[in-house]
Amino acid sequence: MQKKYLTVEEAGEYLNTGVRFVRRLIAERRIAFHKIGVHVRLAVDDLEAFVQAGRVEPVEVRWSGGRAA
């Protein structure tokens, strides 16, 4: 069974980033989180939504004479 909510440390591992980055996302309200008393938990679905929101699609570049056209 996969965890539905992660701690800040686990979220950092999940995103392959540091804890400091996750805490900054929370402080800047750039990612949804849940407060349970003094504890902060992040839903895996919210982390996935954050990652997908930052997705950049590749563009097709046509080359003509050594230059992008």
N, C-alpha and C positions, 0 to 999 in steps of 0.2 A: 504494500500500500504506500503510495506516494504522499508525502506531507502536503497539506493544503496551504499552510502558513509557515514562513521561515523567519528566523531571527535575523537581525542585521548582519551578523557574521555569516550566517548561512546564505543570505542573499548576496553578499559579496563574493562568496565562493561560486554561487550559481551564475552570477554575471561575469565571473572571472575578473573581478576588480577588487580594490581594497575596501575596507570597512568605511574609511573616511569618505570615499566617493558616494557610497550608499547613504551615509548620514547627511551629506550635503544635498543629495536629491530629496531627502525627507525634509530637511530644514527649508529648502527653497520651494517645497510643495510641488515638485516636478513629478512625483510618483505617489500613487495612492498607498496609504498605510493604515493600520489599525492600532489603536492604543488600547491596551488591556492593563488597566492600572498604570503602573510606571513602565510597563513593557511595551515595546513596539514590535509589531509583526507585519510582514509583507506577504500578500497572497501571490502564489506562483503565477496565477493568471494575470495579475497586475504587472508583474515583472516581464512576462511575455509581451503584454501590450506595450510596455515602455520600449522594449527592444524592437518590436515591429514598427513602432512610430518613428524610430530613428533609421529605418531601412532606406537606403538610397539605391534606386534601380540603376543598372548600368546603361550607358548610352552607346549607340552604334555610331562610330566615327568612320566617315568615308575619306580615304586618302587619295589625293590627286596631285601628282608631281611632287611628292614628298611633303605635302602640306595637308592639313585637315581641311576638308571642303564643307 
